[in-house]
Amino acid sequence: MSLFLIDAGQEPPGIHASSYYLAKELKLLGMPFRYYIPESSPLHSRAMIAELPVEPLRARSERDVLGTWRLARAMKRSACRLVHAHDLSTLPMAAAAAVRAKVPLQVVTWSGPGTADMSQSPRQKSFRDVDLLVVREEETKDELEEQGVAPEVIKVIPFGRDFSPYTRPENRDFLRRELKLGPDVRLIGIKTRFAGGRTWLILRRLKQILESGSSPTRVVILGEGDLDIGSRGTVPPEGFLYYLGWHKDFPQVIASLDLFVVLSSDPGDRERLQAAMAAGVPLVAATKAGLPRELVHQKTGLRFPPNDSSALVRSFSEILRNRALGSRLGKEGQDAVLAKHSVQGMARRLIKEYERIARRKGVSLFRAARPTETS
Protein backbone atom coordinates (compact mmCIF):
# COMPACT_ATOMS: atom_id res chain seq x y z
CA MET A 1 0.00 0.00 0.00
CA SER A 2 1.47 3.35 -0.95
CA LEU A 3 -0.97 6.24 -1.04
CA PHE A 4 -3.61 7.68 1.31
CA LEU A 5 -6.42 9.93 0.05
CA ILE A 6 -8.16 11.86 2.84
CA ASP A 7 -11.39 13.78 2.18
CA ALA A 8 -13.87 15.45 4.55
CA GLY A 9 -16.64 14.29 2.20
CA GLN A 10 -18.20 17.71 1.65
CA GLU A 11 -19.04 18.17 -2.04
CA PRO A 12 -20.00 21.77 -2.98
CA PRO A 13 -23.12 21.96 -5.22
CA GLY A 14 -22.22 21.43 -8.86
CA ILE A 15 -18.62 20.43 -8.12
CA HIS A 16 -17.49 16.83 -8.40
CA ALA A 17 -15.28 15.39 -5.67
CA SER A 18 -11.86 15.17 -7.28
CA SER A 19 -10.76 12.56 -4.75
CA TYR A 20 -13.50 10.17 -5.89
CA TYR A 21 -12.44 10.23 -9.54
CA LEU A 22 -8.79 10.10 -8.57
CA ALA A 23 -9.53 6.98 -6.52
CA LYS A 24 -11.33 5.40 -9.47
CA GLU A 25 -8.37 6.13 -11.75
CA LEU A 26 -5.90 4.71 -9.22
CA LYS A 27 -7.98 1.55 -9.00
CA LEU A 28 -8.16 1.30 -12.79
CA LEU A 29 -4.37 1.59 -13.01
CA GLY A 30 -3.86 -1.00 -10.28
CA MET A 31 -2.06 1.43 -7.96
CA PRO A 32 -2.35 0.63 -4.22
CA PHE A 33 -4.12 3.23 -2.08
CA ARG A 34 -6.59 3.81 0.76
CA TYR A 35 -9.45 6.26 0.66
CA TYR A 36 -10.54 7.85 3.96
CA ILE A 37 -13.95 9.58 4.17
CA PRO A 38 -16.37 10.14 7.08
CA GLU A 39 -19.04 7.44 7.09
CA SER A 40 -21.76 10.10 7.35
CA SER A 41 -20.82 11.56 3.96
CA PRO A 42 -22.73 10.54 0.78
CA LEU A 43 -19.29 10.35 -0.83
CA HIS A 44 -18.49 7.40 1.41
CA SER A 45 -21.54 5.56 0.05
CA ARG A 46 -20.56 6.35 -3.53
CA ALA A 47 -17.08 4.99 -2.89
CA MET A 48 -18.53 1.80 -1.38
CA ILE A 49 -20.81 1.27 -4.40
CA ALA A 50 -17.83 1.77 -6.72
CA GLU A 51 -15.95 -0.88 -4.67
CA LEU A 52 -13.12 1.47 -3.81
CA PRO A 53 -10.87 0.65 -0.82
CA VAL A 54 -12.69 3.16 1.39
CA GLU A 55 -12.11 3.51 5.14
CA PRO A 56 -14.08 5.55 7.68
CA LEU A 57 -12.37 8.81 8.61
CA ARG A 58 -12.95 9.25 12.34
CA ALA A 59 -10.27 11.77 13.29
CA ARG A 60 -11.63 15.30 12.93
CA SER A 61 -8.53 17.36 13.65
CA GLU A 62 -4.94 17.10 14.86
CA ARG A 63 -6.31 17.70 18.36
CA ASP A 64 -7.96 14.27 18.16
CA VAL A 65 -4.85 12.54 19.49
CA LEU A 66 -6.27 9.02 19.43
CA GLY A 67 -7.76 9.38 15.94
CA THR A 68 -4.58 10.88 14.55
CA TRP A 69 -2.49 8.15 16.18
CA ARG A 70 -4.69 5.45 14.61
CA LEU A 71 -4.41 7.07 11.20
CA ALA A 72 -0.63 7.29 11.57
CA ARG A 73 -0.48 3.63 12.59
CA ALA A 74 -2.46 2.67 9.48
CA MET A 75 -0.02 4.67 7.36
CA LYS A 76 2.95 2.85 8.92
CA ARG A 77 1.40 -0.59 8.48
CA SER A 78 0.57 0.15 4.86
CA ALA A 79 4.01 1.52 3.99
CA CYS A 80 2.39 4.80 3.01
CA ARG A 81 4.55 6.88 0.67
CA LEU A 82 2.22 9.81 -0.01
CA VAL A 83 -0.70 11.47 1.81
CA HIS A 84 -3.12 13.71 -0.10
CA ALA A 85 -5.51 15.88 1.93
CA HIS A 86 -8.28 16.91 -0.46
CA ASP A 87 -9.57 19.84 1.57
CA LEU A 88 -8.15 22.31 4.04
CA SER A 89 -10.27 21.02 6.94
CA THR A 90 -8.48 17.65 6.92
CA LEU A 91 -5.02 19.08 6.27
CA PRO A 92 -3.84 19.62 9.90
CA MET A 93 -4.93 16.13 10.95
CA ALA A 94 -3.51 14.46 7.82
CA ALA A 95 -0.24 16.40 8.19
CA ALA A 96 0.10 15.43 11.86
CA ALA A 97 -0.46 11.74 11.07
CA ALA A 98 1.96 11.89 8.13
CA VAL A 99 4.70 13.41 10.27
CA ARG A 100 4.15 10.78 12.98
CA ALA A 101 4.28 7.98 10.39
CA LYS A 102 7.29 9.55 8.60
CA VAL A 103 5.47 9.64 5.26
CA PRO A 104 7.93 11.17 2.75
CA LEU A 105 5.42 13.00 0.51
CA GLN A 106 2.52 15.30 1.38
CA VAL A 107 -0.02 16.82 -1.02
CA VAL A 108 -2.94 19.12 -0.32
CA THR A 109 -5.73 20.48 -2.51
CA TRP A 110 -6.77 24.07 -1.89
CA SER A 111 -10.43 23.17 -2.32
CA GLY A 112 -13.01 25.45 -3.86
CA PRO A 113 -12.81 28.96 -5.33
CA GLY A 114 -12.19 32.06 -3.26
CA THR A 115 -9.43 33.98 -1.60
CA ALA A 116 -6.31 32.12 -0.58
CA ASP A 117 -5.73 33.01 3.07
CA MET A 118 -2.69 31.40 4.65
CA SER A 119 -2.86 33.37 7.88
CA GLN A 120 -5.11 31.02 9.81
CA SER A 121 -3.43 28.68 12.29
CA PRO A 122 -2.96 25.70 12.33
CA ARG A 123 -3.32 25.78 8.55
CA GLN A 124 -0.14 27.80 8.03
CA LYS A 125 1.89 25.39 10.17
CA SER A 126 0.53 22.42 8.22
CA PHE A 127 1.90 23.78 4.95
CA ARG A 128 5.51 23.57 6.07
CA ASP A 129 6.06 19.98 4.89
CA VAL A 130 3.77 20.06 1.83
CA ASP A 131 5.47 18.91 -1.37
CA LEU A 132 2.62 19.81 -3.70
CA LEU A 133 -0.20 22.32 -3.33
CA VAL A 134 -3.00 21.81 -5.89
CA VAL A 135 -5.14 24.86 -6.69
CA ARG A 136 -8.02 25.28 -9.13
CA GLU A 137 -7.36 28.76 -10.51
CA GLU A 138 -4.36 30.84 -11.58
CA GLU A 139 -5.61 33.68 -9.35
CA THR A 140 -5.30 31.47 -6.26
CA LYS A 141 -1.77 30.51 -7.28
CA ASP A 142 -0.82 34.18 -7.60
CA GLU A 143 -2.23 34.98 -4.16
CA LEU A 144 -0.36 32.11 -2.51
CA GLU A 145 2.91 33.15 -4.14
CA GLU A 146 2.40 36.67 -2.77
CA GLN A 147 2.05 35.11 0.70
CA GLY A 148 5.38 33.35 0.39
CA VAL A 149 4.54 29.89 -0.98
CA ALA A 150 7.26 28.72 -3.39
CA PRO A 151 5.98 28.73 -7.01
CA GLU A 152 7.44 25.27 -7.69
CA VAL A 153 5.22 23.78 -4.97
CA ILE A 154 1.96 25.07 -6.50
CA LYS A 155 0.22 23.37 -9.43
CA VAL A 156 -2.97 24.59 -11.13
CA ILE A 157 -5.26 21.65 -11.94
CA PRO A 158 -8.89 22.74 -12.54
CA PHE A 159 -11.89 20.67 -11.48
CA GLY A 160 -12.69 18.07 -14.10
CA ARG A 161 -16.13 17.53 -15.64
CA ASP A 162 -17.88 14.18 -15.69
CA PHE A 163 -18.52 13.68 -19.41
CA SER A 164 -19.82 10.11 -19.06
CA PRO A 165 -23.45 11.08 -19.95
CA TYR A 166 -22.15 12.26 -23.35
CA THR A 167 -20.25 9.09 -24.13
CA ARG A 168 -22.83 6.44 -23.23
CA PRO A 169 -23.57 4.22 -26.26
CA GLU A 170 -27.29 4.05 -25.42
CA ASN A 171 -27.61 7.82 -26.01
CA ARG A 172 -26.49 7.57 -29.64
CA ASP A 173 -30.04 6.88 -30.88
CA PHE A 174 -31.96 9.13 -28.48
CA LEU A 175 -33.13 11.69 -31.07
CA ARG A 176 -33.84 9.04 -33.68
CA ARG A 177 -36.19 7.36 -31.22
CA GLU A 178 -37.75 10.69 -30.21
CA LEU A 179 -38.31 11.77 -33.82
CA LYS A 180 -39.21 8.28 -35.06
CA LEU A 181 -36.37 8.05 -37.57
CA GLY A 182 -34.54 5.01 -38.83
CA PRO A 183 -31.11 4.05 -37.46
CA ASP A 184 -29.42 4.86 -40.81
CA VAL A 185 -30.52 8.53 -40.86
CA ARG A 186 -27.71 11.05 -40.27
CA LEU A 187 -28.66 13.85 -37.87
CA ILE A 188 -27.32 17.38 -38.07
CA GLY A 189 -28.15 19.65 -35.16
CA ILE A 190 -28.31 23.40 -35.74
CA LYS A 191 -28.39 25.80 -32.81
CA THR A 192 -29.77 29.21 -33.77
CA ARG A 193 -32.06 31.96 -32.54
CA PHE A 194 -33.73 32.39 -35.94
CA ALA A 195 -33.83 36.19 -35.82
CA GLY A 196 -35.08 37.31 -39.23
CA GLY A 197 -35.18 35.74 -42.65
CA ARG A 198 -31.42 35.58 -43.26
CA THR A 199 -31.16 32.36 -41.26
CA TRP A 200 -33.83 30.75 -43.43
CA LEU A 201 -31.84 31.59 -46.55
CA ILE A 202 -28.87 29.77 -45.03
CA LEU A 203 -31.03 26.78 -44.15
CA ARG A 204 -32.46 26.57 -47.67
CA ARG A 205 -28.92 26.54 -49.05
CA LEU A 206 -27.99 23.77 -46.62
CA LYS A 207 -31.10 21.86 -47.68
CA GLN A 208 -29.93 21.94 -51.30
CA ILE A 209 -26.64 20.44 -50.22
CA LEU A 210 -28.43 17.68 -48.30
CA GLU A 211 -30.63 16.85 -51.28
CA SER A 212 -27.56 16.37 -53.46
CA GLY A 213 -26.23 13.70 -51.11
CA SER A 214 -26.90 9.97 -51.32
CA SER A 215 -27.51 9.11 -47.66
CA PRO A 216 -30.71 10.02 -45.75
CA THR A 217 -30.02 13.11 -43.61
CA ARG A 218 -32.21 15.29 -41.41
CA VAL A 219 -31.50 18.68 -39.89
CA VAL A 220 -32.76 19.14 -36.35
CA ILE A 221 -33.30 22.76 -35.30
CA LEU A 222 -32.45 23.11 -31.62
CA GLY A 223 -34.12 26.02 -29.85
CA GLU A 224 -35.83 27.26 -26.73
CA GLY A 225 -39.25 28.20 -28.08
CA ASP A 226 -38.44 31.76 -29.20
CA LEU A 227 -38.07 30.82 -32.87
CA ASP A 228 -39.29 33.38 -35.38
CA ILE A 229 -41.36 30.93 -37.42
CA GLY A 230 -44.04 32.07 -39.85
CA SER A 231 -43.33 35.81 -39.72
CA ARG A 232 -41.90 37.80 -42.66
CA GLY A 233 -42.99 35.02 -44.99
CA THR A 234 -40.53 32.53 -43.51
CA VAL A 235 -41.58 28.95 -44.05
CA PRO A 236 -39.56 26.07 -42.62
CA PRO A 237 -37.81 24.09 -45.36
CA GLU A 238 -39.12 20.58 -45.88
CA GLY A 239 -37.05 17.94 -44.14
CA PHE A 240 -36.14 20.19 -41.21
CA LEU A 241 -37.30 19.01 -37.78
CA TYR A 242 -37.69 20.89 -34.52
CA TYR A 243 -36.64 19.89 -31.03
CA LEU A 244 -37.48 22.70 -28.63
CA GLY A 245 -36.56 22.79 -24.94
CA TRP A 246 -33.54 20.69 -25.82
CA HIS A 247 -31.47 21.64 -22.77
CA LYS A 248 -33.46 19.32 -20.51
CA ASP A 249 -32.18 16.39 -22.59
CA PHE A 250 -28.87 17.99 -23.53
CA PRO A 251 -26.49 15.01 -23.05
CA GLN A 252 -28.73 12.63 -24.97
CA VAL A 253 -29.46 15.14 -27.76
CA ILE A 254 -25.81 16.02 -28.33
CA ALA A 255 -24.69 12.39 -28.26
CA SER A 256 -27.29 11.62 -30.98
CA LEU A 257 -25.86 14.04 -33.55
CA ASP A 258 -23.53 13.31 -36.42
CA LEU A 259 -22.71 17.01 -36.82
CA PHE A 260 -23.36 20.08 -34.63
CA VAL A 261 -23.63 23.50 -36.30
CA VAL A 262 -23.66 26.60 -34.08
CA LEU A 263 -24.95 29.82 -35.67
CA SER A 264 -25.90 31.85 -32.60
CA SER A 265 -24.12 32.80 -29.38
CA ASP A 266 -25.48 32.27 -25.88
CA PRO A 267 -24.08 32.25 -22.31
CA GLY A 268 -22.70 28.82 -21.53
CA ASP A 269 -21.71 28.02 -25.11
CA ARG A 270 -18.15 27.14 -24.09
CA GLU A 271 -19.34 24.37 -21.75
CA ARG A 272 -21.93 23.08 -24.25
CA LEU A 273 -19.44 22.91 -27.08
CA GLN A 274 -16.88 21.20 -24.86
CA ALA A 275 -19.56 18.61 -24.07
CA ALA A 276 -20.30 18.12 -27.77
CA MET A 277 -16.60 17.62 -28.44
CA ALA A 278 -16.39 15.16 -25.53
CA ALA A 279 -19.19 13.20 -27.21
CA GLY A 280 -17.06 12.93 -30.36
CA VAL A 281 -19.44 15.08 -32.44
CA PRO A 282 -17.71 17.16 -35.15
CA LEU A 283 -18.43 20.91 -34.86
CA VAL A 284 -18.98 23.74 -37.30
CA ALA A 285 -19.14 26.98 -35.32
CA ALA A 286 -19.10 30.71 -35.93
CA THR A 287 -15.82 32.27 -34.75
CA LYS A 288 -16.80 34.35 -31.73
CA ALA A 289 -16.17 34.83 -28.05
CA GLY A 290 -17.10 31.84 -25.95
CA LEU A 291 -15.71 29.08 -28.14
CA PRO A 292 -13.54 26.47 -26.40
CA ARG A 293 -9.82 26.90 -26.93
CA GLU A 294 -9.74 23.24 -27.95
CA LEU A 295 -11.82 24.04 -31.07
CA VAL A 296 -8.96 24.50 -33.53
CA HIS A 297 -9.91 25.02 -37.18
CA GLN A 298 -9.25 21.96 -39.38
CA LYS A 299 -7.84 20.04 -36.38
CA THR A 300 -10.68 19.54 -33.91
CA GLY A 301 -13.53 21.26 -35.79
CA LEU A 302 -14.36 23.86 -38.43
CA ARG A 303 -14.82 27.58 -37.78
CA PHE A 304 -16.22 30.34 -40.00
CA PRO A 305 -16.59 34.14 -39.66
CA PRO A 306 -19.95 35.01 -38.00
CA ASN A 307 -21.37 36.95 -40.96
CA ASP A 308 -19.91 34.84 -43.76
CA SER A 309 -22.72 32.49 -44.82
CA SER A 310 -20.67 31.28 -47.80
CA ALA A 311 -17.90 30.08 -45.46
CA LEU A 312 -20.51 28.29 -43.35
CA VAL A 313 -21.93 26.52 -46.39
CA ARG A 314 -18.43 25.49 -47.51
CA SER A 315 -17.62 24.07 -44.05
CA PHE A 316 -20.96 22.27 -43.91
CA SER A 317 -20.46 20.77 -47.36
CA GLU A 318 -16.88 19.72 -46.59
CA ILE A 319 -17.89 17.56 -43.63
CA LEU A 320 -20.96 16.08 -45.37
CA ARG A 321 -18.93 15.08 -48.43
CA ASN A 322 -15.99 13.74 -46.44
CA ARG A 323 -17.07 11.39 -43.66
CA ALA A 324 -13.46 10.56 -42.83
CA LEU A 325 -12.84 14.26 -42.12
CA GLY A 326 -15.85 14.41 -39.81
CA SER A 327 -14.69 11.30 -37.97
CA ARG A 328 -11.17 12.67 -37.56
CA LEU A 329 -12.36 16.07 -36.30
CA GLY A 330 -14.73 14.39 -33.86
CA LYS A 331 -12.08 12.02 -32.53
CA GLU A 332 -9.37 14.66 -32.14
CA GLY A 333 -11.81 17.06 -30.52
CA GLN A 334 -12.90 14.36 -28.10
CA ASP A 335 -9.31 13.48 -27.19
CA ALA A 336 -8.41 17.15 -26.61
CA VAL A 337 -11.37 17.87 -24.33
CA LEU A 338 -11.22 14.65 -22.33
CA ALA A 339 -7.48 15.03 -21.72
CA LYS A 340 -7.81 18.59 -20.43
CA HIS A 341 -11.27 18.93 -18.91
CA SER A 342 -12.59 15.50 -17.89
CA VAL A 343 -12.46 14.10 -14.37
CA GLN A 344 -10.29 11.29 -15.72
CA GLY A 345 -7.91 13.80 -17.29
CA MET A 346 -7.76 15.68 -13.98
CA ALA A 347 -6.94 12.45 -12.14
CA ARG A 348 -4.17 11.54 -14.59
CA ARG A 349 -2.60 14.97 -14.22
CA LEU A 350 -2.60 14.53 -10.44
CA ILE A 351 -0.95 11.13 -10.72
CA LYS A 352 1.74 12.61 -12.98
CA GLU A 353 2.36 15.27 -10.34
CA TYR A 354 2.68 12.55 -7.70
CA GLU A 355 5.30 10.84 -9.83
CA ARG A 356 7.13 14.13 -10.48
CA ILE A 357 7.52 15.06 -6.80
CA ALA A 358 8.46 11.46 -5.97
CA ARG A 359 11.29 11.54 -8.52
CA ARG A 360 12.45 14.89 -7.18
CA LYS A 361 12.81 13.48 -3.66
CA GLY A 362 14.03 10.05 -4.72
CA VAL A 363 10.97 8.26 -3.35
CA SER A 364 9.73 4.94 -4.72
CA LEU A 365 6.11 5.98 -4.82
CA PHE A 366 4.11 2.83 -5.49
CA ARG A 367 6.23 0.37 -3.55
CA ALA A 368 4.14 -2.61 -2.47
CA ALA A 369 3.53 -3.21 1.22
CA ARG A 370 5.59 -5.93 2.91
CA PRO A 371 3.83 -9.32 3.07
CA THR A 372 3.60 -9.20 6.84
CA GLU A 373 1.81 -5.85 6.83
CA THR A 374 -1.94 -5.64 6.91
CA SER A 375 -3.82 -3.72 4.26
Stockholm file with secondary structure:
# STOCKHOLM 1.0

chainA/1-375         MSLFLIDAGQEPPGIHASSYYLAKELKLLGMPFRYYIPESSPLHSRAMIAELPVEPLRARSERDVLGTWRLARAMKRSACRLVHAHDLSTLPMAAAAAVRAKVPLQVVTWSGPGTADMSQSPRQKSFRDVDLLVVREEETKDELEEQGVAPEVIKVIPFGRDFSPYTRPENRDFLRRELKLGPDVRLIGIKTRFAGGRTWLILRRLKQILESGSSPTRVVILGEGDLDIGSRGTVPPEGFLYYLGWHKDFPQVIASLDLFVVLSSDPGDRERLQAAMAAGVPLVAATKAGLPRELVHQKTGLRFPPNDSSALVRSFSEILRNRALGSRLGKEGQDAVLAKHSVQGMARRLIKEYERIARRKGVSLFRAARPTETS
#=GR chainA/1-375 SS CCEEEECCCCCCTTCCCHHHHHHHHHHHTTCCEEEEECTTSHHHHHHHHTTCCEEECCCCSTTCHHHHHHHHHHHHHTTCCEEEECSTTTHHHHHHHHHHHTCSEEEEECCSSSCCCCCSTTHHHHGGGCSEEEESCHHHHHHHHHTTCCGGGEEECCCCBCCHHHHCGGGGGHHHHHTTCCTTCEEEEEECCCCSSHHHHHHHHHHHHHHTSSSCEEEEEEECSCCCCSGGGCCCCTTEEEEESGGGGHHHHHHHCSEEEECSCCTTHHHHHHHHHHTTCCEEEECCTTCCTTCCBTTTBEEECTTCHHHHHHHHHHHHHCHHHHHHHHHHHHHHHHHHHBHHHHHHHHHHHHHHHHHHHTCCTTCCCCTTSCC
#=GC SS_cons         CCEEEECCCCCCTTCCCHHHHHHHHHHHTTCCEEEEECTTSHHHHHHHHTTCCEEECCCCSTTCHHHHHHHHHHHHHTTCCEEEECSTTTHHHHHHHHHHHTCSEEEEECCSSSCCCCCSTTHHHHGGGCSEEEESCHHHHHHHHHTTCCGGGEEECCCCBCCHHHHCGGGGGHHHHHTTCCTTCEEEEEECCCCSSHHHHHHHHHHHHHHTSSSCEEEEEEECSCCCCSGGGCCCCTTEEEEESGGGGHHHHHHHCSEEEECSCCTTHHHHHHHHHHTTCCEEEECCTTCCTTCCBTTTBEEECTTCHHHHHHHHHHHHHCHHHHHHHHHHHHHHHHHHHBHHHHHHHHHHHHHHHHHHHTCCTTCCCCTTSCC
//
